[in-house]
């Protein structure tokens, strides 16, 4: 068993997670509104989704890849609509009401986890991202044993989870300085940013696939 497979997986997991797209904005918003644990658990949902796509890419599950390619447009549309709806929900959320609701009921970390997992798994392009990473790092090959691949995939999850822990921890450092008025504007900015990022990414993808 090579420690190198784990290190490669960690690097790939972090590299795939660092770009602050809609999920990154969501994790930041949840950390500020609901606390460090909520933000980190939300990030773990994204990390699990990324790991599943890494498994598909690493083990070359051609049937699933073929299905994703054949239905890519509809999957992208569905994912974009869900994320836009999420952005609108965050944009219109009143932080004062949200805080009162949180005091009345315990925060559901399970909901935080699975909601982010579902949103991330709705982006099938991630499988091709991991294919590119694996090819670039030359970590997947016929000479790899099952243990090698398991260590690699475990490293991917560990790397992604580490990034979300770092991000939520950094954001949490400034949480005590955020009052309700600032939370109000953070929700507006976070919701708007998610919508803009989704629309921009979808427009670029459509342009490349169907216009050029």
N, C-alpha and C positions, 0 to 999 in steps of 0.2 A: 504494500500500500504506500503510495507516494504522497508526501505532504505537498508536493508541487501541484497535484490535482486540486487540492483544497484551496491553495493560495490562488491558483488560476480562477477557480470558481468564485472566490471572494471578490477578486478584482473585477470579474465580469458582472457579478451581482451589483456591486457598488456603481460601476460605470453605467449599467442599464437603468439604475434608479435615480442617479443624481439630477438629470434634467428635470427642472421643476415645471412639469405640465399640470393639467387639471388635478391630478391626484395629489401632487405635492402641495398645491394651493389648499386643497381640502384638508390635508393633514395639518397644515399650519393653522387653518381656521379652527379646526376641532381642538387643537392644542390650546389655542388662545381662549376659546369659549368653554371648553369642557375639561381641560387639564392635560398634563403630560401623558398620563396613562392612556387616555382616549386617543390622543394623537399617535402614540407609539403603536397601540393595538390596531388602529386604522392602517398604519403603515405595514403592519404584519400581514394584513389582508392582501395588500398589494404585493408584498414579497412572496406570499404563497402562490398568487396568480402568476407572477413572473417565473416562479420555479416550475410551475406546470408547463408553461410555454418553453422553458429551457429543456424540460424533459422531452417534449415533442420535438424540439430542434435537435437535441443531442442524440436521441435514439432514432431519429429519422422515421417518425411515424407517418409514412407517406399518405395513408388513407386520410388522416386528420388534416394534414397539410393540404391535400388535394381538395377536401371539402371546404376548408377555409378559403382557398383560392377561388373556388367556384361560386361561393356565396359571399365573397369579400365585400361587395358593394352594399348588400343588405345588412350585413353585420356592422359595417362602418356607420351606416345610416342609423341603425338601432342604437349603437353605442353613443353616437353624437347626440341623438335626441335625449337619451337618458342623462348625459352629462349636462346638456343645456338646461334640462328640467332641474337638475341639482343646483346649477348656478343660479337659476331664478329663485329657487327655494332659499338659498343662502342670502341672496340679494334682498329678499323681502322679509327675512327673519328679524324680529325685534329682539335684541339681546336681553333686554330687561325681562320680557316674557319668557324667553328661553331659560334664563337663570332661575326664575321662579318655578318653572316646570321641573328643572333639575333638582331643586330642593325638595319638591314634593315626591319625586320618585328617584330611585337609584339609577345611575347611568348604566345603560346596557352596553357593555363592552362587546358582547357577542354581536349586537346589531352593528356597532362600529366596524368590527372585523369583517363581517360578511357583506356589508354594504360596499365597502371599499374593494373587497375581493371581487364582487359582482361587476363593479364599474371597471376594474382593471382587466378582468377576463373578457370584457366586451370589446377590447382592443386587440384583435387577432394579429395585427401587424407586428406585435411583440415577438411572435415566433420567428419571423424573418430577421428581426433585430438580433435575436440570440444566435440564429444561424450565422449571421455576419460576424458576431463576436467569436463564436467557436471556430469559424474558419480563420479569422484574423489571428487568434491565439494558437491555432493548430492543436487544439486539445482533444478533438474527437477524431478517432480513426479506428480502422479494423483491428489494430493491435491492442486497443483498450480492452481491459477486462470489465466484467460487471462491477467489480469493486471500484475500479478507476472511475467509471461513470457515476457511481453512487457518491463517491467522494467529491467529484466535480459538481454534481447537482446540489449536494449538501453545502458546498462552498458558495454556490450561487445564492441559496436561501440565506446563509449566514451573512454574506456581503450585503444583500438587499436589506435584511433586518438591521444590520449595523448602521446603514445609512439612515434609515427611518428613526432609529434610536438617537443618532447624532442630531438630526434635524429637529425632532420634537424636543430634545433636551435644550438645544440652543434657543429655540423659540420660547420654551418654558422659562428661561432665564429672565425674559422681558415681560412675562405674563403679569407679574405683580404691579407693573407700571401702567397696565392697560385698564382704563376705566370704562364705564358703560358708553360714554359718548364715543370714545375711540373704538370700542367694539362695534358700535353701530356703523362707523365708517369702514372698519375692517371687513365687516360682512358685505357692505356695498362693493368694496374694492375686490374682495375675494370672489364674490358671485360674478361680477363683471369680467374679471380676469379669466375665470373658468369658461364663460361663454365665448369670450374673444378667442382664447386659445383653441377651443374646440372648433369654432367656425373657421378660423384661420387654417388649422391643420387639415380639416376636411376639404376646404377649398383648394389648398395646395395639392392634396392627394388626388382629388377629382381632376384638377388641371393636368397633372402628370399622367394619369391613367387614361383619360378620355379626350383631352384636348390637344395634346402634343405627342 
